[in-house]
């Protein structure tokens, strides 16, 4: 993966910090999404949804990886309260 594979269009992931629901707003057509904890363990790997239920996640830091149909990547840093 090169730096050209990262999407430069804005993607809004909110609220951040989050509690039970995470919203994703973007004009980009994402195919899949994955959520990783701070040590790199994959917590979620699924088809893209605009609203993600996060009630069962522990408090802490997470990375959300969104992948487009073309394989481009958006990574967002998130905090669960």
SEVEX-678120 format. One record per atom (N, C-alpha, C, O): atom name; residue in three letters; x, y, z. Coordinates in steps of 0.05 Angstrom, whole numbers, plus 32768, in hexadecimal, padded with zeros to 4 digits. Example, Ala and Ser with C-alpha at 12.3 -4.5 7.8 and 13.67 -1.06 7.14 Angstrom:
<recs>
   atom   type      x      y      z
      N    ALA   8108   7F8E   809C
     CA    ALA   80F6   7FA6   809C
      C    ALA   8108   7FBE   809C
      O    ALA   811D   7FBE   80A9
      N    SER   8101   7FD3   808E
     CA    SER   8111   7FEB   808F
      C    SER   8102   8001   809D
      O    SER   810C   8017   80A1
</recs>
This chain:
<recs>
   atom   type      x      y      z
      N    UNK   8011   7FE9   8000
     CA    UNK   8000   8000   8000
      C    UNK   8012   8019   8000
      O    UNK   8023   801C   8011
      N    UNK   800D   802A   7FED
     CA    UNK   801D   8043   7FEC
      C    UNK   800C   805A   7FF7
      O    UNK   7FF5   8056   7FFD
      N    UNK   8019   8071   7FFA
     CA    UNK   800A   8088   8005
      C    UNK   7FF5   8091   7FF1
      O    UNK   7FE3   809F   7FF9
      N    UNK   7FF7   8089   7FD8
     CA    UNK   7FE2   8091   7FC4
      C    UNK   7FC9   8081   7FC8
      O    UNK   7FB4   8088   7FBD
      N    UNK   7FCA   806B   7FD8
     CA    UNK   7FB2   805B   7FDD
      C    UNK   7FA0   8067   7FF3
      O    UNK   7F8A   805D   7FF7
      N    UNK   7FA8   807C   8000
     CA    UNK   7F98   8089   8014
      C    UNK   7F86   809E   8008
      O    UNK   7F8F   80AE   7FF7
      N    UNK   7F6D   809E   8010
     CA    UNK   7F59   80B0   8005
      C    UNK   7F5D   80CC   8012
      O    UNK   7F62   80CE   8029
      N    UNK   7F5A   80E1   8001
     CA    UNK   7F5F   80FC   800A
      C    UNK   7F45   810B   800E
      O    UNK   7F45   8121   8019
      N    UNK   7F2E   8100   8006
     CA    UNK   7F14   810D   800B
      C    UNK   7F0C   810A   8028
      O    UNK   7F13   80F7   8035
      N    UNK   7EFD   811E   8032
     CA    UNK   7EF6   811E   804E
      C    UNK   7EE2   8108   8055
      O    UNK   7ECF   8102   8046
      N    UNK   7EE6   80FB   806C
     CA    UNK   7ED4   80E8   8077
      C    UNK   7ED0   80F0   8094
      O    UNK   7EE3   80F5   80A3
      N    UNK   7EB6   80F3   809C
     CA    UNK   7EB0   80FC   80B7
      C    UNK   7EA7   80E4   80C8
      O    UNK   7E92   80D8   80C2
      N    UNK   7EB6   80DE   80DC
     CA    UNK   7EAF   80C8   80EF
      C    UNK   7EA9   80D6   810A
      O    UNK   7EBB   80E3   8115
      N    UNK   7E91   80D2   8114
     CA    UNK   7E89   80E0   812C
      C    UNK   7E75   80D0   813C
      O    UNK   7E6A   80BD   8131
      N    UNK   7E71   80D6   8155
     CA    UNK   7E81   80E8   8165
      C    UNK   7E9C   80DC   816C
      O    UNK   7E9F   80C3   816B
      N    UNK   7EAF   80EC   8172
     CA    UNK   7EC9   80E3   817A
      C    UNK   7ED3   80F5   8190
      O    UNK   7EDB   810C   818A
      N    UNK   7ED3   80EC   81A9
     CA    UNK   7ECF   80D1   81B3
      C    UNK   7EB2   80C7   81B0
      O    UNK   7EA0   80D7   81AF
      N    UNK   7EAF   80AC   81AE
     CA    UNK   7E95   80A0   81AB
      C    UNK   7E8F   808F   81C2
      O    UNK   7EA0   8088   81D3
      N    UNK   7E75   8087   81C4
     CA    UNK   7E6D   8075   81DA
      C    UNK   7E60   805B   81CE
      O    UNK   7E6C   8046   81CF
      N    UNK   7E48   805D   81C3
     CA    UNK   7E3A   8045   81BA
      C    UNK   7E35   8043   819C
      O    UNK   7E32   802E   8191
      N    UNK   7E35   805A   818E
     CA    UNK   7E30   805A   8172
      C    UNK   7E45   806C   8164
      O    UNK   7E4B   8082   816E
      N    UNK   7E4F   8063   814E
     CA    UNK   7E63   8072   813E
      C    UNK   7E56   8077   8123
      O    UNK   7E4E   8064   8115
      N    UNK   7E56   8090   811A
     CA    UNK   7E4A   8098   8100
      C    UNK   7E61   809E   80ED
      O    UNK   7E75   80A9   80F4
      N    UNK   7E5D   8096   80D4
     CA    UNK   7E70   809C   80BF
      C    UNK   7E62   80A9   80A7
      O    UNK   7E50   809E   809B
      N    UNK   7E6B   80C2   80A1
     CA    UNK   7E5F   80D1   808B
      C    UNK   7E75   80D7   8077
      O    UNK   7E8A   80E2   807E
      N    UNK   7E70   80D0   805E
     CA    UNK   7E83   80D5   8049
      C    UNK   7E76   80D3   802D
      O    UNK   7E62   80C5   802A
      N    UNK   7E81   80E0   801A
     CA    UNK   7E78   80DD   7FFE
      C    UNK   7E86   80C6   7FF0
      O    UNK   7E81   80C0   7FD9
      N    UNK   7E99   80B9   7FFE
     CA    UNK   7EA8   80A3   7FF4
      C    UNK   7E98   8089   7FF7
      O    UNK   7E8C   8085   800C
      N    UNK   7E99   8078   7FE3
     CA    UNK   7E8C   805E   7FE4
      C    UNK   7E9F   804A   7FF0
      O    UNK   7EB1   8040   7FE2
      N    UNK   7E9B   8044   800A
     CA    UNK   7EAC   8030   8017
      C    UNK   7EA1   8014   8013
      O    UNK   7E89   8010   8011
      N    UNK   7EB3   8001   8013
     CA    UNK   7EAB   7FE5   8010
      C    UNK   7EAC   7FD6   802A
      O    UNK   7E98   7FC9   8032
      N    UNK   7EC2   7FD9   8039
     CA    UNK   7EC5   7FCB   8052
      C    UNK   7ED0   7FDE   8068
      O    UNK   7ED9   7FF4   8062
      N    UNK   7ECE   7FD4   8081
     CA    UNK   7ED8   7FE3   8097
      C    UNK   7EE4   7FD0   80AB
      O    UNK   7EDA   7FB9   80AE
      N    UNK   7EF9   7FD9   80B9
     CA    UNK   7F05   7FC9   80CE
      C    UNK   7F0C   7FDB   80E5
      O    UNK   7F15   7FF2   80E1
      N    UNK   7F09   7FD1   80FD
     CA    UNK   7F10   7FE1   8115
      C    UNK   7F25   7FD2   8125
      O    UNK   7F23   7FB9   8129
      N    UNK   7F3A   7FE0   812D
     CA    UNK   7F51   7FD4   813B
      C    UNK   7F54   7FE2   8156
      O    UNK   7F50   7FFA   8158
      N    UNK   7F5C   7FD2   816A
     CA    UNK   7F62   7FDE   8184
      C    UNK   7F7E   7FE9   8184
      O    UNK   7F8C   7FE7   8170
      N    UNK   7F87   7FF4   819A
     CA    UNK   7FA0   8002   819C
      C    UNK   7FB8   7FEF   8198
      O    UNK   7FCE   7FF8   8190
      N    UNK   7FB5   7FD5   819D
     CA    UNK   7FCB   7FC3   8199
      C    UNK   7FCA   7FB5   817D
      O    UNK   7FDB   7FA4   8177
      N    UNK   7FB7   7FBD   816D
     CA    UNK   7FB6   7FB3   8151
      C    UNK   7FA3   7F9B   814D
      O    UNK   7FA2   7F90   8137
      N    UNK   7F95   7F93   8162
     CA    UNK   7F82   7F7D   815F
      C    UNK   7F6A   7F86   8150
      O    UNK   7F5E   7F9A   8156
      N    UNK   7F62   7F76   813C
     CA    UNK   7F4A   7F7D   812C
      C    UNK   7F31   7F76   813C
      O    UNK   7F2E   7F5F   8144
      N    UNK   7F20   7F8A   8141
     CA    UNK   7F08   7F86   8151
      C    UNK   7EF0   7F82   813F
      O    UNK   7EDF   7F71   8144
      N    UNK   7EEF   7F91   8129
     CA    UNK   7ED8   7F8F   8116
      C    UNK   7EE4   7F8E   80FA
      O    UNK   7EF7   7F9B   80F3
      N    UNK   7ED8   7F7D   80E9
     CA    UNK   7EDF   7F7B   80CD
      C    UNK   7EC5   7F74   80BE
      O    UNK   7EBB   7F5E   80C0
      N    UNK   7EB9   7F88   80B0
     CA    UNK   7E9F   7F83   80A4
      C    UNK   7E9B   7F95   808C
      O    UNK   7EAB   7FA7   8086
      N    UNK   7E84   7F91   807F
     CA    UNK   7E7C   7FA3   8069
      C    UNK   7E77   7FBE   8075
      O    UNK   7E6F   7FC1   808C
      N    UNK   7E7B   7FD3   8065
     CA    UNK   7E78   7FEF   806F
      C    UNK   7E5B   7FF4   8077
      O    UNK   7E48   7FED   8068
      N    UNK   7E57   8001   808D
     CA    UNK   7E3E   800C   8096
      C    UNK   7E42   8029   80A0
      O    UNK   7E58   802F   80A9
      N    UNK   7E2E   803A   809D
     CA    UNK   7E31   8056   80A5
      C    UNK   7E2D   805A   80C3
      O    UNK   7E35   806F   80CE
      N    UNK   7E22   8046   80D1
     CA    UNK   7E1E   8048   80EE
      C    UNK   7E27   802D   80FA
      O    UNK   7E1D   8018   80F4
      N    UNK   7E3A   8030   810C
     CA    UNK   7E47   8018   8118
      C    UNK   7E40   8018   8136
      O    UNK   7E46   802B   8144
      N    UNK   7E35   8001   813F
     CA    UNK   7E2F   7FFE   815C
      C    UNK   7E49   7FF6   816A
      O    UNK   7E55   7FE2   8164
      N    UNK   7E51   8007   817D
     CA    UNK   7E6A   8003   818B
      C    UNK   7E66   7FFF   81A9
      O    UNK   7E78   8002   81B9
      N    UNK   7E4D   7FF8   81B1
     CA    UNK   7E46   7FF5   81CD
      C    UNK   7E57   7FE0   81DB
      O    UNK   7E5D   7FE2   81F3
      N    UNK   7E5F   7FCB   81CD
     CA    UNK   7E6E   7FB5   81D9
      C    UNK   7E8C   7FB9   81DA
      O    UNK   7E9A   7FA7   81E3
      N    UNK   7E96   7FD0   81D0
     CA    UNK   7EB3   7FD5   81D0
      C    UNK   7EBC   7FE0   81EB
      O    UNK   7EAD   7FEF   81F8
      N    UNK   7ED4   7FD9   81F3
     CA    UNK   7EE0   7FE3   820C
      C    UNK   7EE9   8000   8207
      O    UNK   7EEE   8008   81F0
      N    UNK   7EEB   8010   821C
     CA    UNK   7EF5   802B   821A
      C    UNK   7F12   802A   8210
      O    UNK   7F21   8017   8218
      N    UNK   7F1A   803D   8200
     CA    UNK   7F36   803E   81F6
      C    UNK   7F38   804A   81DB
      O    UNK   7F26   8057   81D1
      N    UNK   7F50   8046   81CF
     CA    UNK   7F56   8052   81B5
      C    UNK   7F53   803C   819F
      O    UNK   7F59   8025   81A3
      N    UNK   7F49   8045   8188
     CA    UNK   7F44   8033   8172
      C    UNK   7F4C   8040   8157
      O    UNK   7F4D   8059   8155
      N    UNK   7F51   8030   8143
     CA    UNK   7F56   8039   8128
      C    UNK   7F40   802D   8116
      O    UNK   7F3C   8014   8117
      N    UNK   7F32   803E   8107
     CA    UNK   7F1E   8035   80F4
      C    UNK   7F2A   8036   80D8
      O    UNK   7F33   804B   80D0
      N    UNK   7F29   8020   80CA
     CA    UNK   7F34   801E   80AF
      C    UNK   7F1D   8019   809C
      O    UNK   7F10   8005   809D
      N    UNK   7F19   802D   808A
     CA    UNK   7F04   802C   8076
      C    UNK   7F10   8027   805B
      O    UNK   7F24   8035   8054
      N    UNK   7F06   8014   804C
     CA    UNK   7F11   800D   8032
      C    UNK   7EFD   8011   801C
      O    UNK   7EE6   8007   801D
      N    UNK   7F05   8020   8007
     CA    UNK   7EF3   8025   7FF0
      C    UNK   7EF2   800E   7FDD
      O    UNK   7F00   7FFA   7FE0
      N    UNK   7EE0   8010   7FCA
     CA    UNK   7EDD   7FFB   7FB5
      C    UNK   7EF7   7FF8   7FA5
      O    UNK   7EFD   7FE3   7F9B
      N    UNK   7F06   800E   7FA3
     CA    UNK   7F1F   800E   7F94
      C    UNK   7F37   8005   7FA5
      O    UNK   7F4E   8003   7F9A
      N    UNK   7F33   8000   7FBF
     CA    UNK   7F49   7FF8   7FD0
      C    UNK   7F57   800F   7FDE
      O    UNK   7F6A   800A   7FED
      N    UNK   7F4D   8027   7FDA
     CA    UNK   7F58   803E   7FE9
      C    UNK   7F50   803C   8006
      O    UNK   7F3C   8030   800D
      N    UNK   7F60   8049   8018
     CA    UNK   7F5C   8046   8034
      C    UNK   7F59   8061   8042
      O    UNK   7F67   8074   803C
      N    UNK   7F47   8061   8056
     CA    UNK   7F44   8078   8068
      C    UNK   7F47   806D   8084
      O    UNK   7F3A   8059   808B
      N    UNK   7F59   8079   8094
     CA    UNK   7F5D   8070   80B0
      C    UNK   7F56   8087   80C2
      O    UNK   7F60   809E   80BF
      N    UNK   7F45   8082   80D6
     CA    UNK   7F3D   8095   80EA
      C    UNK   7F45   808C   8106
      O    UNK   7F41   8074   810D
      N    UNK   7F50   809E   8116
     CA    UNK   7F56   8098   8132
      C    UNK   7F3E   809F   8143
      O    UNK   7F32   80B4   8140
      N    UNK   7F36   808D   8155
     CA    UNK   7F1E   8090   8164
      C    UNK   7F23   808A   8182
      O    UNK   7F35   807B   8189
      N    UNK   7F12   8096   8193
     CA    UNK   7F13   8091   81B0
      C    UNK   7EF8   8088   81B9
      O    UNK   7EE4   8095   81B4
      N    UNK   7EF6   8071   81C8
     CA    UNK   7EDD   8068   81D4
      C    UNK   7EDD   8071   81F1
      O    UNK   7EF0   806B   8200
      N    UNK   7EC8   807E   81FA
     CA    UNK   7EC5   8087   8216
      C    UNK   7EB4   8073   8225
      O    UNK   7EAF   8077   823D
</recs>
